[in-house]
Each structure stands twice: as structure tokens, then as C-alpha cells.
Amino acid sequence: MAHYDSRRFMINSEGLATAFPRRGYRLYGVVWSVPEIGLAVLDIHAGVPHWHDRFGAFARTADGQLCVAEFYATRNRTPGRADPAYLQPIIAGARRWKFPEQYVEEIAGCPARAAPPGTRRGAR
């Protein structure tokens, strides 16, 4: 686990998670070692450079070490609402990786889209 300072998690107007610069905030994530060919495949899957961009920045690991890491962010930075079913695995992953509870609550507090008629919110 690591975090970026001055980045914030948000849901954009397409209902997708992204990160954007914001002083006073922290963005948490998991750091993986990925070979260049793997990054190329991820770039294609993410739609770089049309829908997402890949950014490099300094991150700080849980034990305080500085590392160089990369993350993807959408080009659309207009705030929006998330489908609760989309947020559920993000929140579960944040808890599994033991992200700070305040951060998990911030993600869980993202505005949600109304559930389609005839469905229960959070139902699978």
C-alpha cells in the first residue's frame, strides 16, 4: 500500500473512478511491479491516450519509503455519480488492503446513482 499526496479520489460524470490534483488530500492505492509489456497491455485496455492517461509521481509506502509509481486517471474530471455496484468492490478492496477508515468512508460517501426500478440498492 502507498499514497500520493495532493491527489483526490472522485467519481466522474461517466460514473468512473479517477484521481485528480487537490491540495490537502491523499490518494491511496496498492503498488505493483509490472513489466513494460504489462504496462503496454494496461495502456491499451485503459484507452491511453484517448480516455485515460498514465501519470508518474512520487508515492510514499506504508512504512514511509518514497517510491516512484504510476497511476491511471480519466481525462473526464467532471464530478458525477457512481453505480453502487461499481463502488462496492472498490470499497471492499480498500478495506482488504487496510486503507485508513476515513479514506474508505470518503469513497463510500461518493454520490450514488439511483438504483434502476425494481432493484434493491446494494443487491446482487
N, C-alpha and C positions, 0 to 999 in steps of 0.2 A: 504494500500500500504506500502511496505517496500523495502529496498535494501540491497544487500550483497556487501561489498567492496571486491576488489581483485577477482572478478568473471566477466566473459565476455560472452555475448550472441554471438552465432555463429550458422551457418548452416553447418552441417557435410556433408560428401561425399554421404550420403544416402538421402540428402535433408531434414533432420530433424533438428529442433531447439534443441540446447543443451547449456550447460553452462560449462565453463572451467576456471581454475585459471588463472588470468592475473593481475599482479600488475598495479595499476593506473586506473583500470576500475571499473564500478559499474553495477550490475545486478539488475534490478527492477522486482518486482512481487507483487502479491496480497497474503496476508496471510489469510488462512482459518483455523478454528478449526475443525479438523477431528478426529473422534474417532478411536481407534486402529483397529476395524473391518473394517472401511473405508480405513485405510492405507493398510491393508492386501489385500483388493479388488483392490486398486490402484496398489499395487505391482504386483499382478497377471496380471492386464491389461497392465502394463508397461513392463512386462517381466523381472522383477528383479529376479535373478541377471544376466541373460543372455544378455539382450540388454540394459538395463538401470540399474543404481544404484541410491539408495536414500541416500542423504547426509544430515547430520545435521550441522548447522552452526549458528553463531550469525548474526542476521539481525537487521537493525535499521528502526523503523517505521517512517512515515511521520512527526510525532511530536517529533522525536528524541529518543524515548524509545528503549532500547535494548531488543530484544526478541530472543528466540531460535526457529528456524524454520527449515523445511526440504524441499529439492527440489530434483527433478529427473534430471539426466543427462545421456546422452547416453554414452556408452563405446567408440563409434567411435568419435574420436576428430580430424579426418582428415577434413580440410575445404572443403566445396563443394558449390553447387548452389541450390537455392530453387525454387520451382514452385511458380510463382507469386500468384496463387490461394491459396497456402498454407500460404504464408506470409500475405495475405490480412486480415484474421481475427485476426492474432497476432497484426498487426499494429492497427487495429480498437479497439481491447481490450486495447492496450497501451494508445490510445487516450481517450477511455471511462474512464479509471482509472486515467487519467491526469498524466501519466508519463512525465518526463521532455521532452520537444520537441527535444532537442539534442539527447536523447536516442531513441526516436521514429524515428528520421531521420537516426540514425545508423542502426536500424533494417530495415528500408525501403531501405537503401543503400546496403543491403546484395546482393551479386551476384545472379542473377536470371538465371534460365534455359530458353532456347529459348522456345517459345510457339510452340505447335505442329502445323504442316502445316494446313492452312485453318482456324486457330482461331486467334482472336484478343487478344493481351495482355491485361489482366485485364477484359476481357469479361466474363460474367456468362452464 
